[in-house]
Amino acid sequence: MSKISLLERRQFIKTFGAAAGVAAGAAVSGPVMAVSSSSVGVKWDEEVELLIIGSGFAGLAASIEATKRGCKDVHIFEKMPYFGGNSAINGGLFAAPGTPLQQKEGVKDSVDIMVADQIKSGRGIADVALLRHVASHAAEALQLTIDAGAEFHPYLQQLGGHSVARTYQTAVSCGAGITQPLYNECKRIGVKTRNRSKFEGFLLGQDGSVEGVKMRVGYYFGKDDSGAVKNIRAKKGVIVATGGFAQNVTLRMAQDPTLTSEVGCTNAPGATGEGMYEMFRLGAIPVHLAHIQSGPWASPDEGGFGYVSNYSIFNFPHSVAINCKTGKRFMNEIADRKTRADAELACRDSQGNPMPPILISSFKDSKNHPNTAKVIKYNVGWKFESLEDIAKHFNVPVEPLKAQINEYNTYVKNGKDEQFGKDMTKATEMAGPFTVVRLWPKVHYCQGGVKVNTKAEVIDSFSGKPITGLYAAGEVCGGIHGVSRLGSCSIPECIVMGMTAARSALSA
């Protein structure tokens, strides 16, 4: 394929670039979109062996795996001033089948069971081959983080949509408990990490292969003319691990008009999707962009991911979610994310205005999570002695609330939820004192992105074959999870596919 046809035939996707300019403008001032060009006649300012764009879970894992396999010149480029990307502020939840903790706790699990759970959540359109690839290597990826120094709580959690407990959580209850050890390991083994470096486009050989990138070094986020552009050749290939586009308001509204700038978001400011756009320009297949997930565990009383999110994730199995208008439960507290987010969004007052529901937990249970003290300290959660106190504070009808709690306690005793079919394995009887937080979904994860195969190769929409020299891993990829992603499945995906991308690049 000639360089002319490679660049000119991609014009079908120009609208994505136009949208990005407007969208990212909602988050930063006047961004300039990346534009790829021919490498013919280009003066290379620098040459590296393997070039990785993005320093989150996927990029860090790729760099460690590549170095372990003998690559001596690995470079990570990060556009923000800090490393870790959006991964550093995620929930730090890692799902894997067949782990030591499962064996210790007597949990029967397998790759097949984990994949089946994800297929169900994906509503039939998830990529089964990719799910199976990730699940098959999830325990290996978990071990990579532990070897690097990541520490986890000594217990498993059963998150919504998972049929068994298979989720580890970092001891610090956030993604930094993984990104920091991985980053430190990268520094220890000699990976070159370079921040304030913004991707400006690919440089393409005459055969259409990706030979390198244009990188704006010395870049300051929001100042698109800052720094200077350098042409960097990548001998072994380019791995794009730039994350999702949840902060790109225009693009997410194009997919779902309800996701306006007034809707909260858990992502870091840099999650605007430029790397994804430029792969689309090259002809990468856009997959499932309309499937944007909101976290049903978020709070309207704090910004970003906050403290409440992990608190709620931990407490859902032994708590009740109450509609403040009725005083009754309205959902299965451990259903998949989309089911719960949709149910929460349906909680409205008589005028149709949002009426955030509440999550009630027994303090005897909630106190076991380290975030409980923080949500109370920072006034995003409250402790009450009685149901009457809860009803008065949140203007909930007290008699229906008391009846609901009594009814729920009979489900706990009988081991069967007659209302919503909740798995009662980890449920406990509700008794005061109680802790309470408010719930309201926030935009959290983009299921959509570029199509990759199980080798992390980016697939060309015209030929159906991999784009030579180009690999992608993490949230920038699309179609893996389908309509809805199960919680704690993004970290194993990012790390497994990052490792996979490194292996593929070095074996090409």
Salt bridges, closest charged atoms under 4 A:
GLU46 OE2 - ARG194 NH1 2.50
GLU47 OE1 - ARG233 NH1 3.07
GLU47 OE2 - LYS235 NZ 3.91
GLU65 OE2 - ARG69 NE 2.55
GLU65 OE2 - ARG503 NE 2.83
ASP73 OD1 - HIS75 NE2 2.72
ASP73 OD1 - LYS192 NZ 3.67
ASP109 OD2 - ARG166 NE 2.83
ASP112 OD1 - ARG132 NH1 2.75
ASP117 OD2 - ARG166 NH1 2.88
ASP127 OD2 - LYS451 NZ 3.82
GLU140 OE1 - HIS137 ND1 3.11
GLU140 OE2 - ARG503 NH2 2.55
GLU185 OE2 - ARG188 NH2 2.90
GLU200 OE2 - LYS198 NZ 3.53
GLU200 OE2 - ARG216 NE 3.36
GLU274 OE1 - LYS79 NZ 3.09
GLU278 OE1 - ARG281 NE 3.22
ASP301 OD1 - ARG438 NH2 2.77
GLU333 OE1 - ARG329 NH2 2.79
GLU333 OE1 - LYS422 NZ 3.44
ASP336 OD2 - ARG123 NH1 3.25
ASP342 OD2 - LYS338 NZ 3.23
ASP365 OD2 - LYS364 NZ 3.22
GLU388 OE2 - LYS402 NZ 3.17
GLU407 OE1 - LYS328 NZ 3.67
ASP417 OD1 - ARG329 NH1 2.98
ASP460 OD1 - ARG9 NH2 3.14
ASP460 OD1 - ARG10 NH1 3.11
GLU493 OE1 - HIS481 NE2 2.64
